[in-house]
Amino acid sequence: MCGPLRVRDWRATAALVLLALVVLAPVFGWAAGQVGYAEPLENAAEATGATDDADPVHTGLLPGYTVPGTPTALGTLVAALVGTALTLAVATGLGRVLADGTDGD
C-alpha cells in the first residue's frame, strides 16, 4: 500500500476510536457515580484539610466534566465533544507547526 493511503486509514481509525470514546463518556460518568469514584487530587485535598480553606478562583470551562444547565448525560456528551475537539485542534496545530519547522532543514 502507498504511504498516503496508510496515513488516511490511520487517521480514520483514530477518529472512529475518539468518536466511540466520546459517545461512551456518559456511560463512564454514570459508572463512576455508581461506584463512588472521586478524583485522587480531591481525595488528597480532603485528607490534608486543604478543602477547608479552598477558595476557587475559576471553576473551569466545563466544571465537573459537564455543561451547566443541561441534563447530566447530555452535558457529559457535549463536554466530551468540546474537550476532544479542542485537544485535537491544538495537537493538530502544534503538529503542523513542528512539521513545518523540519521541512526546511
VMD Tcl script that draws the C-alpha trace (Angstrom):
set ca {
  {0.00 0.00 0.00}
  {1.06 3.57 -0.62}
  {2.14 5.85 2.21}
  {-0.68 8.43 1.87}
  {-3.34 5.71 1.90}
  {-1.93 4.26 5.10}
  {-1.97 7.69 6.73}
  {-5.63 8.19 5.81}
  {-6.52 4.76 7.19}
  {-4.73 5.59 10.45}
  {-6.50 8.92 10.77}
  {-9.90 7.37 10.05}
  {-9.30 4.67 12.64}
  {-8.16 7.24 15.21}
  {-11.23 9.39 14.52}
  {-13.53 6.40 14.98}
  {-11.86 5.47 18.28}
  {-12.21 9.06 19.51}
  {-15.85 9.14 18.45}
  {-16.52 5.87 20.28}
  {-14.92 7.23 23.47}
  {-16.92 10.45 23.22}
  {-20.17 8.51 22.80}
  {-19.25 6.30 25.78}
  {-18.33 9.26 28.03}
  {-21.80 9.50 29.63}
  {-21.66 5.77 30.41}
  {-18.27 6.21 32.09}
  {-19.66 9.16 34.07}
  {-22.66 7.14 35.20}
  {-20.45 4.19 36.18}
  {-18.11 6.45 38.17}
  {-21.11 7.70 40.15}
  {-22.31 4.15 40.79}
  {-19.01 3.05 42.34}
  {-18.43 6.33 44.21}
  {-15.33 7.33 42.28}
  {-13.68 10.60 43.30}
  {-10.69 12.38 41.76}
  {-7.44 11.45 43.59}
  {-6.41 15.10 43.92}
  {-9.74 15.91 45.57}
  {-9.25 12.97 47.96}
  {-5.77 14.24 48.87}
  {-7.11 17.76 49.44}
  {-9.80 16.41 51.77}
  {-7.30 14.21 53.64}
  {-4.96 17.16 54.28}
  {-7.72 19.63 55.12}
  {-6.93 21.79 52.09}
  {-10.58 21.91 51.03}
  {-11.48 23.81 54.23}
  {-9.56 26.88 53.06}
  {-10.15 26.46 49.33}
  {-11.49 29.48 47.51}
  {-11.82 28.60 43.80}
  {-10.98 31.49 41.53}
  {-12.16 29.76 38.37}
  {-14.38 26.68 38.23}
  {-13.21 25.74 34.74}
  {-14.59 25.74 31.23}
  {-16.59 22.56 31.79}
  {-16.90 22.10 35.57}
  {-17.45 18.52 36.63}
  {-16.96 17.34 33.03}
  {-20.43 18.56 32.10}
  {-22.21 21.65 30.78}
  {-24.09 23.58 33.46}
  {-27.83 23.72 32.87}
  {-28.04 20.51 30.82}
  {-29.11 17.03 31.90}
  {-26.10 15.08 33.21}
  {-25.72 12.61 30.33}
  {-26.18 15.27 27.65}
  {-23.82 17.66 29.43}
  {-21.18 14.96 29.68}
  {-21.57 14.14 25.99}
  {-21.24 17.81 24.99}
  {-18.25 18.27 27.32}
  {-16.58 15.21 25.77}
  {-17.19 16.55 22.26}
  {-15.86 20.02 23.11}
  {-12.86 18.70 25.04}
  {-11.94 16.22 22.32}
  {-12.33 18.81 19.57}
  {-10.20 21.38 21.43}
  {-7.49 18.85 22.22}
  {-7.46 17.55 18.65}
  {-7.29 21.09 17.23}
  {-4.38 22.10 19.49}
  {-2.49 18.85 18.82}
  {-3.03 19.13 15.06}
  {-1.93 22.76 15.02}
  {1.15 22.01 17.09}
  {1.96 19.05 14.85}
  {1.74 21.23 11.76}
  {3.97 23.89 13.30}
  {6.55 21.27 14.25}
  {6.34 19.59 10.84}
  {6.81 22.95 9.07}
  {9.91 23.56 11.15}
  {11.53 20.31 9.95}
  {10.62 20.64 6.25}
  {13.14 23.38 5.54}
  {16.15 21.57 7.02}
}
mol new
graphics top color blue
foreach p $ca { graphics top sphere $p radius 0.5 }
foreach p [lrange $ca 0 end-1] q [lrange $ca 1 end] { graphics top cylinder $p $q radius 0.2 }
display resetview
